[in-house]
Amino acid sequence: MWKENILEDLEAEILEYEIVGEFLVDLRKEFGGRDEETIKVAELRWLEQEGKIMKEFVQEFKRVAKRSGYKGRSLIEEFKQGINGTI
C-alpha cells in the first residue's frame, strides 16, 4: 500500500522531494481531506531560501503567500523563518 511505503521511505530518509509542492500534491492525493487553504499554508511554512538568491526567494514567497490567505504579522514571521539564518 502506498501509505505504508511512503511513510517507511520518509522515515528511512530514502524518499526526498526537491520542492515542497511535489510532496504536498502526493500527500493530498493519498490522504485527502485537507482544504486548499490548509495545503497552501503548509507550503508557505515549509518554504526555505536555501541556495536561492534573495530575489528568487522573495518572488517564490510572494507567489505562495498570495494563495495562503496569510496577512500582516503572520506573513512576516513566515518570511523570517524561511530566509537563511546568515542574513
C-alpha positions, -999 to +999 in steps of 0.1 A: +000+000+000+013+035-009+007+050+025+029+024+042+056+027+015+059+065+016+059+066+054+086+039+055+107+057+028+104+091+046+114+076+079+144+058+063+152+091+045+151+073+012+124+095-003+132+131-009+114+159-027+131+188-043+101+211-039+075+211-012+048+214-037+055+180-052+053+164-017+020+182-010+005+170-043+014+134-034+002+139+002-031+154-010-037+125-035-031+099-009-046+112+023-070+138+010-094+155+034-075+188+035-088+220+021-067+241-003-060+269+021-045+244+046-023+230+019-012+265+009-004+275+045+017+243+049+036+251+016+043+286+029+056+273+063+079+248+046+093+273+021+130+280+026+155+302+008+183+276+009+206+282-021+184+308-038+193+344-041+171+367-021+153+380-052+143+344-062+131+336-027+110+368-024+093+360-057+085+324-047+074+336-012+050+362-028+035+336-051+029+311-023+018+338+002-009+351-021-026+317-020-022+311+017-046+337+030-019+349+055-016+387+061+003+411+083+025+399+111+019+362+105+032+366+069+062+385+082+070+357+107+068+330+080+091+351+057+117+354+085+115+317+092+122+309+055+153+331+049+188+319+056+200+325+091+231+343+079+210+372+066 
